[in-house]
Amino acid sequence: MEQLEKIYALFKESLGIFTDSRKIINNGLFFALKGPKFDGNQYAKEAIEKGAIAAIIDDKKISLTSNKFYLVENAHDVLKKLANFHRKKLKCPVLGITGSNGKTTTKELIKSVLKSKYKTNATFSNQNNNIGVPLTLLNTPLNSEFTIIEMGANHIGEIAELCEIADPTCGFITNFGQAHIEGFGSEKGVEDGKSELYEYLNKSNGTIFLNIDNKNQLKRVNKKLCISFGENKKANYSFIYKKHKNFLEIEFNDKKFSCNLYGSYNFPNIAASIVVGDYFKVSLTQIQKSLKKFILNNNRSELVSSKKHKIILDAYNANPSSMEIAINCFYNEFPKNNLIIIGDMFELGKKTIPAHQKIMKLTGNLCFTKIITVGENFFKSKTNAKNCMKFKKTKDLVKYLSQNTINENHILVKGSRAMNLEKILPLIIK
């Protein structure tokens, strides 16, 4: 504890923590973390030379080369303990968010609503792992009035660990889906892993925001701790969902909440932001204003329009659940003159081939004008669709698009982050 307090004193003296010597924070505190392909200890000296006030290292071999090195047993463990030490000093509510799909979108929606009234700090981008969560907490000022922690996981026990670090006072799980099957082992493993957030809140008597329409979640919660919402009239917040041409709308208490998000799968995400906002005393009028001006431009359900095309860019991530939902939603919305460009899904383990084959079967059953797939997994999958073009790599599709024109008016671009499908956007609207 004495060593942790000394490091916390250094942290308060610093201008922030950084773990990448290429992204130096002058007068920052450097943590030498290790990974499968890197060892931060090798860059500790460089960090000091570039202006770090100190470096937390765990390699005894370099501990004597500078009086600004602080040797610990495990730098990553100290980072997590330091974050929890800081968390205990925060007096504000801490909302934990996890789920297979929609975590970041929901986090941004709730942040938009809450910051209209409170000093709100939230996970930056999708830094939601056992490095990102500690950094988010340590970047939270002590005078913050609300903190939102996005929690990602790809194996059992990870959410439980993040809860021990962040100690959420309330939480929301967006959904259970077929994400990170390789790490979780099965769909039940996904449910068990994500539900660790609710298990933590059940034990700590925290508040659970529950989408009552998601029946799989009902058995995971202590209903006495729940603030429920959904289209179900038995919910604490009973909503009416309405889809318009270019936006989504939710009705509640004779008020309409409109949001410039595409896709009916975003209804529960928007609803969660209304519920959390109202629960924490943000006026419904202010919630309306926050949602109406909300813009998401991080390749997630992003609507891009040009003179000829209407493009749904959803290229930040993909798993079988989100892929199936996105394809069906797009087809229902734009049943004619349509094109889907879909990229490979990853971390599916033994389900990789059958999952891609299932998506190919779905696309073949729907009457798309054209289908384009990108990636080795989709390339191996079989299809009877004569209007399907396959590319092994994104660069192959880029080459094709640079030489050919896309004529379809409505286009869905959906794939995993590693596929970098956003690169093709300029070539479509050229």
C-alpha positions as CSV (number, residue, x, y, z in Angstrom):
1,M,0.0,0.0,0.0
2,E,2.9,2.4,0.8
3,Q,4.4,1.9,-2.6
4,L,0.9,2.4,-4.3
5,E,0.5,5.7,-2.4
6,K,3.9,6.9,-3.6
7,I,3.0,6.1,-7.2
8,Y,-0.4,7.8,-6.7
9,A,1.4,10.9,-5.5
10,L,3.5,10.8,-8.7
11,F,0.3,10.4,-10.7
12,K,-1.2,13.5,-9.1
13,E,2.0,15.4,-9.8
14,S,2.0,14.3,-13.4
15,L,-0.1,15.5,-16.3
16,G,-1.5,12.0,-17.0
17,I,-0.5,8.4,-17.7
18,F,0.7,7.0,-21.0
19,T,1.8,3.5,-22.0
20,D,3.1,4.2,-25.5
21,S,6.5,6.0,-25.7
22,R,5.6,7.2,-29.2
23,K,2.7,9.2,-27.7
24,I,4.6,11.1,-25.0
25,I,2.7,13.3,-22.5
26,N,5.3,15.8,-21.3
27,N,5.5,15.5,-17.5
28,G,3.4,12.3,-17.8
29,L,3.8,9.1,-15.9
30,F,4.9,6.2,-18.1
31,F,3.8,2.6,-17.4
32,A,6.0,0.0,-19.0
33,L,3.4,-2.6,-20.0
34,K,4.2,-5.9,-21.6
35,G,2.3,-7.7,-24.4
36,P,2.8,-10.7,-26.7
37,K,4.9,-8.6,-29.2
38,F,6.3,-5.8,-27.0
39,D,8.0,-5.0,-23.7
40,G,7.4,-1.4,-22.4
41,N,10.5,-1.7,-20.3
42,Q,12.6,-1.3,-23.4
43,Y,11.2,2.1,-24.0
44,A,11.3,3.4,-20.4
45,K,14.6,5.3,-20.9
46,E,13.2,6.9,-24.1
47,A,10.1,8.0,-22.2
48,I,12.2,9.7,-19.5
49,E,14.3,11.4,-22.2
50,K,11.2,12.7,-23.9
51,G,9.8,14.3,-20.7
52,A,8.1,11.7,-18.5
53,I,8.4,12.6,-14.8
54,A,8.9,8.9,-14.0
55,A,8.5,5.4,-15.4
56,I,6.9,2.4,-13.7
57,I,8.9,-0.6,-14.7
58,D,9.0,-4.3,-13.8
59,D,12.4,-5.3,-15.2
60,K,15.1,-5.5,-12.6
61,K,17.9,-5.3,-15.3
62,I,17.2,-1.7,-16.0
63,S,16.1,-0.5,-12.5
64,L,19.5,1.0,-11.7
65,T,19.9,3.1,-14.8
66,S,17.8,6.1,-13.6
67,N,16.5,7.5,-10.4
68,K,13.2,8.1,-12.2
69,F,12.5,4.4,-12.6
70,Y,10.1,2.9,-10.0
71,L,10.5,-0.9,-9.9
72,V,7.4,-2.9,-9.2
73,E,6.6,-6.6,-9.5
74,N,4.1,-6.2,-12.3
75,A,3.5,-2.8,-14.0
76,H,0.1,-3.9,-15.4
77,D,-1.2,-5.0,-12.0
78,V,0.0,-1.7,-10.4
79,L,-1.9,0.2,-13.1
80,K,-5.1,-1.7,-12.3
81,K,-4.6,-1.2,-8.5
82,L,-3.8,2.5,-9.0
83,A,-7.0,2.9,-11.0
84,N,-9.1,1.3,-8.3
85,F,-7.3,3.5,-5.7
86,H,-8.3,6.5,-7.6
87,R,-11.8,5.1,-8.2
88,K,-12.4,5.0,-4.4
89,K,-11.8,8.7,-4.2
90,L,-14.5,9.5,-6.8
91,K,-17.8,10.5,-5.3
92,C,-19.9,10.2,-8.5
93,P,-22.1,7.4,-10.0
94,V,-20.2,5.0,-12.2
95,L,-22.1,3.3,-15.0
96,G,-20.7,0.1,-16.5
97,I,-21.8,-0.8,-20.0
98,T,-21.1,-4.1,-21.7
99,G,-22.7,-6.4,-24.3
100,S,-21.9,-8.1,-27.6
101,N,-23.1,-5.3,-29.9
102,G,-23.8,-1.6,-29.5
103,K,-21.6,-0.8,-26.4
104,T,-19.9,2.2,-27.8
105,T,-23.0,3.6,-29.5
106,T,-24.9,3.3,-26.2
107,K,-22.1,4.8,-24.3
108,E,-21.9,7.8,-26.6
109,L,-25.7,8.3,-26.5
110,I,-25.8,8.2,-22.7
111,K,-22.8,10.5,-22.5
112,S,-24.5,13.0,-24.8
113,V,-27.6,13.0,-22.5
114,L,-25.7,13.2,-19.2
115,K,-23.2,15.9,-20.1
116,S,-26.1,18.3,-20.7
117,K,-26.4,18.4,-16.9
118,Y,-23.3,16.8,-15.3
119,K,-19.5,16.9,-15.6
120,T,-19.3,13.6,-17.4
121,N,-16.3,11.5,-18.1
122,A,-16.5,8.4,-20.3
123,T,-14.4,5.8,-22.0
124,F,-12.5,7.3,-25.0
125,S,-13.3,5.5,-28.3
126,N,-13.5,1.8,-27.5
127,Q,-10.7,1.6,-24.9
128,N,-12.6,-0.9,-22.9
129,N,-10.1,-3.7,-21.9
130,N,-8.0,-4.2,-18.8
131,I,-5.7,-1.4,-19.9
132,G,-8.3,1.0,-21.3
133,V,-10.6,0.8,-18.3
134,P,-7.9,1.7,-15.8
135,L,-6.8,4.6,-18.0
136,T,-10.3,5.9,-18.3
137,L,-10.7,5.9,-14.5
138,L,-7.3,7.6,-14.0
139,N,-8.3,10.2,-16.6
140,T,-11.5,11.0,-14.5
141,P,-11.1,14.2,-12.5
142,L,-12.1,14.0,-8.8
143,N,-14.7,16.7,-9.4
144,S,-16.5,14.6,-12.1
145,E,-20.2,14.2,-11.5
146,F,-20.7,11.1,-13.6
147,T,-18.4,8.4,-15.1
148,I,-19.3,5.9,-17.9
149,I,-17.1,2.9,-18.2
150,E,-17.4,0.7,-21.3
151,M,-16.4,-2.9,-20.7
152,G,-15.3,-5.3,-23.4
153,A,-14.4,-8.9,-23.0
154,N,-13.4,-12.0,-25.0
155,H,-13.3,-14.6,-22.3
156,I,-14.9,-15.6,-19.0
157,G,-13.8,-13.6,-16.0
158,E,-12.8,-10.5,-17.8
159,I,-15.9,-8.4,-17.0
160,A,-15.7,-9.5,-13.4
161,E,-12.1,-8.2,-13.2
162,L,-13.1,-4.9,-14.8
163,C,-15.9,-4.6,-12.3
164,E,-13.5,-5.1,-9.4
165,I,-11.4,-2.2,-10.8
166,A,-14.2,0.2,-11.7
167,D,-16.7,-0.7,-9.0
168,P,-19.8,0.4,-11.0
169,T,-22.8,1.6,-9.0
170,C,-25.1,0.9,-11.9
171,G,-24.9,-1.0,-15.2
172,F,-26.5,-1.9,-18.5
173,I,-25.9,-4.9,-20.9
174,T,-26.9,-4.0,-24.4
175,N,-27.4,-7.6,-25.6
176,F,-26.0,-11.2,-25.8
177,G,-24.7,-12.1,-29.3
178,Q,-22.3,-14.4,-31.1
179,A,-19.2,-12.3,-30.5
180,H,-15.8,-13.6,-29.4
181,I,-17.1,-17.2,-29.5
182,E,-13.5,-18.4,-29.8
183,G,-12.6,-17.0,-26.3
184,F,-16.0,-17.6,-24.6
185,G,-16.3,-21.1,-26.0
186,S,-20.1,-21.0,-26.8
187,E,-23.1,-18.7,-26.9
188,K,-23.8,-19.6,-23.3
189,G,-20.2,-18.6,-22.5
190,V,-20.9,-15.2,-24.0
191,E,-24.0,-14.8,-21.8
192,D,-22.2,-16.0,-18.7
193,G,-19.2,-13.6,-19.4
194,K,-21.3,-10.5,-20.1
195,S,-23.6,-11.2,-17.1
196,E,-20.7,-10.8,-14.7
197,L,-21.6,-7.1,-14.7
198,Y,-25.1,-8.0,-13.4
199,E,-23.7,-10.5,-10.9
200,Y,-21.5,-7.8,-9.5
201,L,-24.4,-5.3,-9.2
202,N,-26.6,-8.1,-7.7
203,K,-24.0,-8.5,-4.9
204,S,-23.3,-4.8,-4.4
205,N,-27.0,-3.8,-4.5
206,G,-26.3,-1.5,-7.5
207,T,-28.9,-0.3,-10.0
208,I,-29.5,-2.4,-13.1
209,F,-30.9,-0.8,-16.3
210,L,-32.7,-3.7,-18.0
211,N,-34.1,-4.0,-21.5
212,I,-37.1,-6.1,-20.5
213,D,-37.7,-7.1,-24.2
214,N,-34.4,-9.1,-24.0
215,K,-35.8,-12.3,-22.3
216,N,-32.3,-13.9,-21.9
217,Q,-31.4,-11.1,-19.5
218,L,-34.4,-11.5,-17.1
219,K,-33.0,-14.6,-15.5
220,R,-29.7,-13.0,-14.8
221,V,-30.9,-10.1,-12.5
222,N,-32.3,-9.4,-9.1
223,K,-35.5,-7.8,-10.3
224,K,-35.7,-5.6,-7.1
225,L,-32.6,-3.8,-8.4
226,C,-33.9,-3.3,-11.9
227,I,-35.1,-0.2,-13.8
228,S,-36.8,-1.9,-16.7
229,F,-37.6,-0.4,-20.1
230,G,-38.8,-1.5,-23.6
231,E,-41.9,-1.9,-25.7
232,N,-43.4,-4.2,-23.0
233,K,-46.1,-2.3,-21.2
234,K,-45.1,-4.0,-17.9
235,A,-41.7,-2.1,-18.0
236,N,-41.0,0.8,-15.7
237,Y,-40.4,2.8,-18.9
238,S,-42.8,1.7,-21.6
239,F,-41.8,3.0,-25.0
240,I,-43.3,3.1,-28.5
241,Y,-40.6,2.7,-31.2
242,K,-41.2,4.4,-34.6
243,K,-38.9,4.2,-37.6
244,H,-38.9,7.1,-40.1
245,K,-37.2,7.5,-43.4
246,N,-34.0,9.1,-42.1
247,F,-34.2,8.8,-38.3
248,L,-35.5,6.8,-35.4
249,E,-38.2,8.1,-33.0
250,I,-39.3,6.9,-29.5
251,E,-42.5,8.0,-27.8
252,F,-42.7,8.2,-24.0
253,N,-45.0,10.2,-21.7
254,D,-46.6,11.9,-24.7
255,K,-43.2,13.2,-25.8
256,K,-41.2,12.3,-29.0
257,F,-37.5,11.6,-28.9
258,S,-35.9,11.6,-32.3
259,C,-32.3,10.6,-33.1
260,N,-30.4,10.6,-36.4
261,L,-29.3,7.0,-36.1
262,Y,-30.0,4.3,-38.7
263,G,-31.3,0.8,-37.9
264,S,-34.1,-0.4,-35.7
265,Y,-31.4,-2.3,-33.7
266,N,-30.5,1.1,-32.2
267,F,-33.9,1.5,-30.6
268,P,-32.8,-0.1,-27.2
269,N,-29.6,1.9,-27.2
270,I,-31.5,5.2,-27.6
271,A,-34.1,4.0,-25.0
272,A,-31.3,3.3,-22.5
273,S,-30.0,6.8,-22.8
274,I,-33.5,8.2,-22.1
275,V,-33.9,5.9,-19.1
276,V,-30.5,6.7,-17.6
277,G,-31.0,10.4,-18.2
278,D,-34.4,10.5,-16.6
279,Y,-33.3,8.3,-13.7
280,F,-30.5,10.8,-12.9
281,K,-32.8,13.8,-13.2
282,V,-32.0,15.1,-16.6
283,S,-35.2,16.8,-17.9
284,L,-37.0,15.1,-20.7
285,T,-36.8,18.3,-22.7
286,Q,-33.0,18.3,-22.4
287,I,-32.9,14.6,-23.3
288,Q,-34.9,15.4,-26.4
289,K,-32.4,18.2,-27.4
290,S,-29.4,16.0,-26.7
291,L,-30.7,13.1,-28.8
292,K,-31.8,15.3,-31.7
293,K,-28.3,16.8,-32.2
294,F,-26.5,13.5,-31.6
295,I,-24.2,12.5,-34.4
296,L,-22.2,9.3,-34.6
297,N,-19.4,9.4,-37.1
298,N,-17.1,6.5,-36.1
299,N,-18.1,4.0,-38.8
300,R,-20.9,2.7,-36.7
301,S,-24.4,2.8,-38.3
302,E,-23.2,5.9,-40.0
303,L,-25.5,7.2,-42.8
304,V,-23.5,8.7,-45.7
305,S,-25.5,10.3,-48.5
306,S,-24.3,11.6,-51.9
307,K,-26.2,12.7,-55.0
308,K,-26.5,9.1,-56.2
309,H,-26.0,6.9,-53.1
310,K,-27.3,6.3,-49.7
311,I,-24.7,4.4,-47.8
312,I,-24.9,2.7,-44.4
313,L,-21.3,2.5,-43.1
314,D,-21.1,0.0,-40.3
315,A,-17.5,-1.0,-40.7
316,Y,-16.2,-0.7,-37.1
317,N,-16.9,-4.3,-36.1
318,A,-18.9,-7.4,-37.0
319,N,-20.0,-10.7,-35.5
320,P,-22.7,-13.2,-36.7
321,S,-25.4,-11.5,-34.6
322,S,-24.7,-7.9,-35.7
323,M,-24.1,-9.0,-39.3
324,E,-27.5,-10.8,-39.5
325,I,-29.3,-7.9,-37.9
326,A,-27.7,-5.3,-40.1
327,I,-28.4,-7.3,-43.3
328,N,-32.1,-7.9,-42.5
329,C,-32.6,-4.3,-41.4
330,F,-31.0,-3.0,-44.5
331,Y,-33.1,-5.2,-46.8
332,N,-36.3,-4.3,-45.0
333,E,-35.4,-0.6,-45.3
334,F,-34.1,-0.7,-48.9
335,P,-35.6,-3.7,-50.7
336,K,-34.7,-2.5,-54.3
337,N,-31.7,-1.2,-56.1
338,N,-29.5,-2.4,-53.3
339,L,-25.9,-3.6,-52.7
340,I,-24.3,-5.2,-49.7
341,I,-20.5,-5.2,-49.2
342,I,-19.7,-7.5,-46.3
343,G,-16.3,-8.4,-44.8
344,D,-15.0,-11.3,-42.7
345,M,-15.8,-11.8,-39.1
346,F,-13.2,-12.9,-36.6
347,E,-12.6,-14.7,-33.2
348,L,-15.2,-17.3,-33.9
349,G,-13.1,-20.4,-33.5
350,K,-14.7,-23.6,-34.7
351,K,-17.8,-21.6,-35.8
352,T,-15.9,-19.5,-38.3
353,I,-16.8,-21.5,-41.4
354,P,-20.5,-22.3,-40.5
355,A,-21.1,-18.7,-39.3
356,H,-19.9,-17.3,-42.6
357,Q,-21.8,-19.9,-44.5
358,K,-25.0,-19.0,-42.6
359,I,-24.6,-15.3,-43.6
360,M,-24.0,-16.3,-47.2
361,K,-27.2,-18.3,-47.2
362,L,-29.1,-15.4,-45.7
363,T,-27.8,-13.0,-48.4
364,G,-28.7,-15.6,-51.1
365,N,-32.3,-15.8,-49.8
366,L,-32.8,-12.1,-50.0
367,C,-33.2,-10.4,-53.3
368,F,-30.2,-8.1,-53.3
369,T,-29.3,-6.4,-56.6
370,K,-25.6,-7.2,-55.9
371,I,-23.6,-8.9,-53.2
372,I,-19.9,-8.3,-52.6
373,T,-17.9,-10.2,-50.0
374,V,-14.4,-9.4,-48.8
375,G,-12.1,-11.8,-46.9
376,E,-10.8,-15.4,-47.0
377,N,-13.7,-16.7,-44.9
378,F,-16.4,-15.4,-47.1
379,F,-14.4,-16.4,-50.2
380,K,-14.4,-20.0,-49.0
381,S,-18.2,-19.9,-48.4
382,K,-20.6,-21.3,-51.0
383,T,-23.4,-19.4,-52.6
384,N,-25.9,-20.0,-55.4
385,A,-26.4,-16.2,-55.9
386,K,-25.3,-15.3,-59.4
387,N,-25.1,-11.6,-58.5
388,C,-22.3,-12.3,-55.9
389,M,-18.7,-11.1,-56.3
390,K,-15.9,-12.3,-54.0
391,F,-12.6,-10.7,-53.1
392,K,-10.0,-12.2,-50.8
393,K,-8.6,-8.9,-49.6
394,T,-9.8,-5.4,-49.2
395,K,-7.1,-4.1,-51.4
396,D,-8.5,-6.3,-54.2
397,L,-11.9,-4.7,-53.8
398,V,-10.2,-1.2,-53.7
399,K,-8.6,-2.0,-57.1
400,Y,-11.9,-3.2,-58.6
401,L,-13.8,-0.1,-57.4
402,S,-11.1,2.2,-58.7
403,Q,-11.8,0.9,-62.2
404,N,-15.6,0.3,-61.9
405,T,-18.6,2.4,-61.0
406,I,-21.2,1.4,-58.4
407,N,-24.7,2.0,-59.8
408,E,-26.8,0.8,-56.9
409,N,-28.5,3.6,-54.9
410,H,-28.6,1.9,-51.5
411,I,-25.4,0.3,-50.1
412,L,-24.6,-1.4,-46.8
413,V,-20.9,-1.7,-45.9
414,K,-20.5,-4.1,-42.9
415,G,-17.4,-5.9,-41.7
416,S,-14.9,-6.4,-38.8
417,R,-12.4,-3.7,-37.9
418,A,-9.5,-5.6,-39.4
419,M,-11.0,-5.5,-42.8
420,N,-10.8,-1.7,-43.0
421,L,-13.8,-1.4,-45.2
422,E,-14.1,2.3,-44.7
423,K,-11.3,2.6,-47.2
424,I,-13.7,1.9,-50.0
425,L,-16.1,4.8,-49.2
426,P,-14.4,7.4,-51.3
427,L,-14.3,5.0,-54.3
428,I,-18.1,4.5,-54.1
429,I,-19.0,8.1,-54.0
430,K,-16.3,9.3,-56.4
